[in-house]
Structure formats: structure tokens, C-alpha cells
């Protein structure tokens, strides 16, 4: 349906009506504003969802920048006013695309180069009901009553959060939030399985969570494998899978060098020590993973190679500073190498794991447009060589692995 006249008004009315509460809650699920035009440097898009803060519903705006996300909460009426401003093409800051998802309905508003608006409304093929009972400190992308949480000891027999597991519960939901933003941008078809491999699965909290989110919330047929070296943890997770008769989830005893999947859509490697991170990233790239999520924890390969440039020697004479420089250098090179392989890459802070204070995550999303941009690839490879020459770096594991397979 295309209605150039009153398209913005029709979209706004639809949005406003979706935020009028009924016995079943709001029909509103989410709103995405894209194709930003304005003065805010690095801003790509805004995602909007409903959450509950201190008993009151609010609109939570997540501003997605090139290297970070920023969240702001508004009262519903104030949030609606802000959205109206963003849709006003006469404003300095505006968006040329708006996508609204409701229960059973999808509506998209688009502006052409002349700022003429059109609207398209279709039935939603796969509507995901997202809980609105969120608190800022307790964002719940996973239903706390899911049986696997009890099986893993996150909740008790009454499905109440065990206080000692509150930090883990926060980490689970933050992880799924990051994954959701990345996964939604891909628009993968629902008629085939989504293959996920989690290297270093540990006790399986995030492995179970992503399997549950894909299947129960998004409606995909997920095939998830957790890979873990410690046999006792593999058995623990396997027992929970068997007790709950979970389909499409299994655990393998081994590591990134011994487990060789045939297909991967999503590759996860959290707390992969030193070059294990590089082997995991290489596996994801080699198999064409659509999403790579990695949280490195140590950077032993590059540090002894660093020859401090003359101008930096007064700073890098201190071991702590040299360690931080090695970390930034290693993960910076990894991000550039992923970009050279056609991935849109972000490096940002994540919730620290319970066994390490490190809280960095590398998120890479496969983009065909980047993969085909040979000029951009050449530019990135030149940047990598310049950085290596500046610091005297002779070898970086991920680069060596990619070159050996002809992927660079």
C-alpha cells in the first residue's frame, strides 16, 4: 500500500495507537529509525522498545553509534514527541526510514530524496512477543521462568532468581541484547536452521540462552553446539539437555583446534585466551559466519614483539602501559582483519565475565557490500601493514591463518 499524502500522519497514528495499553499489554513490539541525516557524528540508527521502570512504562531509545551504543529512557508521551521530531524532515537531525513492528503487523515509512513519504504495511510473518516488564538494572531478553535457568542453577525450584546468580543473569541478558541487535540486521530466512557454535562454552549459560532465544522468542530452528575442554562441564550441560529433552542443542568436549564444524552462522568465543581467539575468529571467517562475537582476555603473542616507537617510549617503559598497548594493538588488528574480510566490526565494552575483569567484545557482522569492495580491502590491508611497521610487529596469528587459507 502506498499513500504519499498523509503517510507520516498515518504512521504516527499507528505508532501512538500501539502504545495504548490493553488487557494484553501494548501491541507495540519495537521501532527502528534508520538512514540518519544530521550533525550527530557516528550515529547510525535508533532502536526503541518498551520497558518498565519503577512500575511505569517508558520508551527506551538505544542510539547505535559506529563504536558504541547509548541508551536513554523517556516517558511514553515524551518519547513519542521525540520520534515525531526525528520523522520531521525539516529538522537538522532526522531519519529517512522508520520500521514499526506490532503484534501481527509490520509498517515501514520511507522518505525519498525529495522528502516525500510512502508507507507500506504488511502482516508480520514471525511476531516475537517481548516482555515489557523490564527494569533498567534487570533487562530481560530471556524469560526468567525458562526451565534451563533452573537446570543450570540460575533460578531455584520456584523459578526465582538465586541472589548469587544476579550478575550472571545480567550478563546473559546483556549478551542476548547485543546478539539481538546484530541478528535482526541480517534478516535471515526462517525456513532453514541457524547454526551456532560457542567455543569455550563453560557451564553453558550463554549457549543455552542463545538457543532458547532463537527458538522460543524468534521462532527459528536453531542448531547450537557448545564446545568446552573440561569434560565435567560438558557432562553437566549434557545432563540438563537430556533432562529437559531440548532439541537442537548439544555439547562437544574439545576446543577450537579439535572441533571442526561444517557450517556456522553465528560463532561465539568468550574468554578465548591469547591466540585461541585468533583460531576462533579464523574459523568464523573461513566458514562465512554471518555473526562473530568474541571476548578476548589476554594478548601474549604481540606484546614481546612490540618495539616501542621513539615518541612513545617514555609511556611504554611502564609494564602496565605496555600491556594495555599490546591489548589495544592486538584487538585493533583483529578488527581491521575482519573488516578486510567483509565484516562490519565494532569493539566495545561488555559485562565482565565472572573469572576475568576483562570486558571487551569484538562484534563482527558479515556484509556482502563490504566483501565486494576491493578498494576498501586494499586500503585496510595497507593500514594493517603501516601499524605493524610502526610497532615492529612481525606476525599476528589471525593474519597468518587467513593468509594461509587465501582469505586476505
C-alpha positions in Angstrom: 0.0 0.0 0.0 1.4 3.4 -0.9 -0.1 6.6 0.3 2.2 9.6 -0.4 -0.2 12.0 1.2 -0.6 11.8 5.0 1.9 8.9 5.1 3.7 10.4 8.1 0.4 11.1 9.9 -0.8 7.6 9.3 2.4 6.1 10.6 2.3 8.3 13.7 -1.3 7.4 14.4 -0.4 3.7 14.1 2.6 4.2 16.5 0.5 6.1 19.0 -2.3 3.6 19.0 0.1 0.7 19.5 1.2 2.4 22.8 -2.3 2.5 24.3 -2.3 -0.3 26.9 -4.9 -3.1 26.7 -5.6 -6.2 28.8 -2.8 -7.9 26.9 -0.3 -5.0 27.2 0.9 -3.0 24.3 0.6 -4.1 20.7 3.9 -2.3 20.1 7.0 -4.6 19.9 9.8 -2.3 18.5 10.6 0.7 16.4 13.8 1.2 14.3 14.8 4.5 12.9 17.5 4.3 10.1 19.2 6.3 7.3 20.2 9.1 9.7 20.7 12.6 8.3 22.1 15.1 10.8 25.0 16.5 12.8 25.5 13.7 15.3 28.9 12.2 14.4 28.9 8.4 14.1 25.1 7.9 14.7 23.7 5.1 12.5 20.3 4.3 13.8 18.0 4.2 16.8 16.1 1.2 18.3 13.1 1.8 20.5 11.4 -0.7 22.8 9.0 -0.5 25.8 10.3 -1.2 29.3 9.0 -0.7 32.8 10.9 1.5 35.2 9.7 1.6 38.8 6.3 0.4 37.8 5.9 2.8 34.9 6.1 2.0 31.2 8.7 4.0 29.3 10.2 4.1 25.8 13.9 3.0 25.8 15.9 4.6 23.0 19.2 2.8 22.1 21.4 5.1 19.9 23.7 2.9 17.8 26.9 4.7 17.0 29.8 3.4 15.0 31.7 2.2 18.1 29.2 2.3 21.0 25.6 2.2 22.0 23.9 4.7 24.2 20.5 4.1 25.9 18.1 6.8 27.1 14.7 6.3 28.6 11.7 8.6 28.1 8.1 8.8 29.3 5.9 7.5 26.6 4.5 10.9 25.7 7.9 12.4 25.6 9.3 9.5 23.6 6.5 9.9 21.0 7.3 13.6 20.7 11.0 12.8 20.1 10.1 10.3 17.4 7.9 12.9 15.7 10.8 15.2 15.7 13.1 12.6 14.1 10.5 12.0 11.3 10.2 15.7 10.6 12.5 16.1 7.5 12.7 19.9 8.1 14.7 19.3 11.3 18.5 19.2 11.4 18.5 15.7 12.8 16.1 13.3 11.1 15.8 9.8 9.8 14.6 8.8 6.3 13.4 5.3 7.3 11.2 4.1 10.1 10.2 0.5 10.8 7.4 -0.3 13.2 6.7 -3.9 14.4 3.4 -4.6 16.2 1.7 -7.8 17.2 0.9 -9.3 13.8 1.7 -6.2 11.8 4.8 -4.5 10.2 4.8 -0.9 9.0 7.6 0.9 7.2 7.8 4.6 6.5 10.3 5.8 3.8 11.3 9.2 2.5 12.8 9.8 -0.9 15.3 12.4 -2.0 12.6 15.0 -2.2 11.5 14.1 1.4 8.2 12.6 0.0 6.9 9.9 2.3 5.4 6.5 1.5 4.1 3.9 3.8 3.9 0.1 3.5 2.0 -2.2 5.9 2.1 -6.0 5.8 1.2 -8.9 8.1 4.1 -9.9 10.4 5.3 -13.4 9.4 7.1 -14.1 12.7 5.9 -11.9 15.5 8.1 -12.2 18.7 6.4 -11.1 21.9 8.9 -9.2 24.0 8.3 -8.8 27.7 7.5 -5.2 28.8 8.3 -5.8 32.5 11.9 -4.6 32.3 13.8 -2.5 34.8 16.9 -0.6 33.9 19.0 -2.9 36.1 17.1 -6.0 35.1 16.7 -6.0 31.3 15.1 -9.4 30.5 15.5 -10.7 27.0 15.1 -14.2 28.3 12.0 -15.2 30.3 13.2 -16.0 33.9 10.8 -18.9 34.0 12.5 -20.8 31.3 13.3 -24.3 32.6 17.0 -24.3 31.5 17.7 -21.5 34.0 16.6 -23.8 36.8 18.6 -26.7 35.4 21.7 -24.5 35.4 21.2 -23.2 38.9 20.4 -19.6 37.9 16.9 -19.9 39.4 15.5 -22.0 42.2 12.7 -24.6 42.1 10.1 -21.8 42.3 11.8 -20.2 39.2 13.1 -17.2 41.3 16.5 -15.7 40.7 19.1 -17.0 43.1 20.8 -13.9 44.6 24.3 -15.2 44.0 23.5 -15.5 40.3 22.3 -11.9 39.7 25.5 -10.9 38.0 25.3 -14.0 35.7 21.6 -13.2 34.9 22.6 -9.6 34.0 25.4 -11.0 31.7 23.0 -13.4 30.0 20.5 -10.7 29.1 23.2 -8.2 28.0 24.7 -10.8 25.8 21.3 -11.6 24.2 20.6 -7.9 23.8 23.9 -7.5 21.8 23.1 -10.6 19.8 19.5 -9.4 19.0 20.7 -6.1 17.5 23.2 -7.9 15.3 20.9 -10.8 14.3 17.9 -8.5 13.4 20.0 -6.6 10.9 20.7 -9.8 8.9 17.1 -10.7 8.2 17.9 -14.4 7.8 15.1 -16.6 6.4 13.2 -18.7 9.0 13.0 -21.8 6.7 16.4 -23.1 7.5 18.3 -23.8 10.7 20.6 -21.2 12.3 23.9 -22.9 13.1 25.6 -21.6 16.2 29.0 -22.7 17.7 30.0 -21.4 21.1 33.8 -22.1 21.7 34.7 -22.2 25.4 31.1 -22.7 26.5 31.9 -23.2 30.1 28.8 -24.0 32.2 26.7 -23.3 29.1 24.7 -20.3 30.4 25.1 -18.3 27.2 24.9 -21.4 25.0 21.5 -22.4 26.4 20.4 -18.7 26.3 21.1 -18.1 22.6 19.5 -21.5 21.7 16.4 -20.6 23.8 16.2 -17.0 22.3 16.5 -18.2 18.7 13.8 -20.9 19.1 11.4 -19.6 21.7 11.5 -15.9 21.1 12.4 -15.5 17.4 10.9 -18.8 16.2 14.0 -20.1 14.3 15.1 -23.7 14.1 18.4 -23.4 15.9 21.2 -25.9 15.9 23.6 -24.9 18.7 26.8 -26.6 19.8 28.8 -25.7 22.9 32.5 -26.6 22.7 34.3 -26.9 26.0 37.6 -28.6 27.1 36.5 -29.5 30.6 34.8 -32.9 30.4 32.9 -32.4 33.7 31.2 -29.2 32.3 30.3 -30.9 29.1 28.6 -33.7 31.1 26.8 -31.2 33.3 25.4 -29.3 30.3 24.5 -32.6 28.5 22.6 -33.8 31.6 20.5 -30.6 31.5 19.8 -31.0 27.8 18.7 -34.6 28.4 16.6 -33.8 31.5 14.7 -31.1 29.6 14.6 -33.0 26.3 15.9 -30.0 24.5 16.2 -30.4 20.7 18.9 -28.8 18.6 21.4 -28.3 21.4 24.5 -30.4 22.1 27.9 -30.1 23.7 31.3 -31.3 22.5 34.4 -32.0 24.6 37.3 -30.2 22.9 38.5 -26.7 21.7 38.7 -24.6 18.6 41.5 -26.6 17.2 39.8 -30.0 17.6 36.2 -29.2 16.7 35.6 -28.7 13.0 32.0 -27.6 12.2 30.8 -27.9 8.7 28.6 -24.7 8.8 28.4 -21.7 11.1 26.0 -18.8 11.0 27.0 -17.5 14.5 30.4 -18.0 16.0 30.9 -17.2 19.7 34.2 -17.3 21.6 34.1 -15.6 25.1 37.3 -15.6 27.2 39.3 -17.3 24.4 42.9 -16.9 25.7 45.6 -15.4 23.6 45.8 -17.0 20.1 42.7 -19.2 20.8 40.8 -16.0 19.9 42.6 -15.9 16.6 41.8 -19.5 15.8 38.1 -18.9 16.7 37.9 -15.8 14.5 39.6 -17.7 11.7 37.1 -20.5 11.9 34.2 -18.0 11.8 35.7 -16.2 8.7 36.6 -19.4 6.9 33.1 -20.8 7.3 31.5 -17.5 6.3 29.7 -16.9 9.7 27.2 -14.1 9.5 27.9 -13.0 13.1 31.1 -13.3 15.1 31.1 -12.5 18.8 34.4 -12.7 20.7 35.7 -11.5 24.1 39.5 -11.9 24.2 41.2 -11.9 27.6 45.0 -11.9 27.1 47.4 -10.8 24.4 50.7 -12.7 24.8 51.7 -13.0 21.1 52.1 -9.4 20.2 53.5 -7.9 23.4 57.1 -9.3 23.2 57.3 -8.2 19.5 56.5 -4.6 20.2 59.4 -2.2 19.5 58.2 1.0 21.2 58.3 3.9 18.7 60.7 6.6 20.0 58.0 9.1 20.7 56.0 6.5 22.9 59.0 5.1 24.8 58.5 7.3 27.9 55.0 6.0 28.3 55.6 2.4 27.3 58.5 1.9 29.7 55.9 1.0 32.3 54.7 -2.6 32.1 51.1 -1.8 32.7 51.0 0.7 29.9 52.8 -1.7 27.5 50.3 -4.4 28.4 47.4 -2.0 27.6 49.1 -1.0 24.4 49.5 -4.7 23.4 45.8 -5.3 24.1 44.7 -2.3 22.0 47.1 -3.2 19.2 46.1 -6.9 19.1 42.4 -6.3 19.1 42.7 -3.3 16.7 44.5 -5.5 14.2 41.9 -8.2 14.7 39.1 -5.8 14.0 40.8 -4.5 10.8 41.5 -8.0 9.6 37.8 -8.8 10.0 36.9 -5.7 8.1 39.2 -6.7 5.3 37.3 -10.0 5.1 34.0 -8.2 4.6 32.7 -7.7 8.2 31.3 -4.6 9.8 33.2 -4.6 13.1 32.7 -3.0 16.5 34.9 -3.2 19.6 33.1 -2.2 22.8 32.7 -2.8 26.5 30.7 -5.8 27.6 29.7 -7.2 31.0 32.9 -8.7 32.6 32.9 -12.5 33.0 33.0 -13.9 36.5 36.5 -15.3 36.1 38.1 -12.2 34.5 37.9 -8.4 34.8 38.3 -8.0 31.0 35.1 -6.6 29.5 35.9 -6.1 25.8 33.9 -7.6 23.0 34.6 -7.8 19.3 31.4 -8.0 17.3 31.6 -8.6 13.5 28.6 -8.8 11.1 29.1 -10.1 7.5 28.2 -7.5 4.9 28.2 -8.5 1.2 28.7 -4.9 0.1 32.0 -4.7 2.2 33.1 -8.1 0.9 32.8 -6.9 -2.7 34.6 -3.6 -2.1 38.1 -4.4 -3.3 39.3 -0.8 -3.0 38.3 -0.7 0.7 40.0 -4.0 1.3 43.3 -2.8 -0.2 43.1 0.4 2.0 42.6 -1.7 5.2 45.4 -4.1 4.4 47.7 -1.0 3.8 46.6 0.3 7.2 47.5 -3.0 8.8 50.9 -3.0 7.3 51.6 0.6 8.5 50.5 -0.3 12.0 52.7 -3.4 12.1 55.7 -1.4 10.8 55.2 1.4 13.3 55.3 -1.1 16.2 57.8 -3.6 14.7 55.2 -6.4 14.6 56.4 -9.4 12.6 53.5 -11.8 13.0 49.9 -11.7 14.1 48.2 -15.1 14.4 44.9 -14.3 12.8 46.6 -12.6 9.8 48.8 -15.7 9.3 45.8 -18.1 9.4 43.8 -16.0 7.0 46.7 -15.7 4.6 47.4 -19.4 4.7 43.8 -20.0 3.5 43.9 -17.3 0.9 41.3 -15.3 2.7 43.2 -12.0 2.5 
